[in-house]
Amino acid sequence: MKNIIIVGASRSGKSTLARRINKELNCFVISIDKLVAVFQNAYPELNIRLNWDRDKTTENIAPFLGHFLAMFSSSDGRGLLEYSHGVVENNRFVLEGAYYDFAKIEEALKDYGIENLKDRFHLIGLVQRKKTAEDFFRDFRKYDTESDWTFNLNDDELRAVAEDAVSFNQSMYEKLTSHGFDVYDTSENRDAILDEILKTVTES
């Protein structure tokens, strides 16, 4: 089985799907948000930060992601770690998040003889293109918890985030399709769609 990359906008189901894959297939889950938080705390000078400038964070973390993905994936898609005493195989993982600069990631992958992400990874994209800004606003208010950065925003601030979510989901869809992702719209019936994806991954 190939290692898995899940890309999508906020609230599209990335983390939920990753947790289900972890439970069903015993894949280690790597959250890009957590990687960004680590860089933010350990190397603030690199300008890789959460809830800051999304484009700059995406661009700045891309070389790391490209080398990371290449180093931890073998030619048949299984993960590996090289030690002086040999190779540890079947180090399967699922990487999930939204901070992906595909051009820069693939540029780094070429240093390892990898031309395209799809050659080594099962690519899953999640978008919500059927939602309006009002739909996003309503869902933020309904489902946000204190752990969500949008939780304490006032209505005007949250509506601005909801407006951005509409355009971000559209641009995300265009990027994902152009890079060979299997793209699913989770605007409606999200659980059923995640069931479908999990079945596809399990059978691949």
Helices and strands as residue ranges (DSSP letters): E 3-8, H 14-25, E 28-31, H 32-42, G 44-46, H 54-71, E 81-83, E 86-88, E 93-97, H 102-109, G 110-112, G 117-119, E 121-127, H 133-143, H 155-178, E 182-185, H 190-203
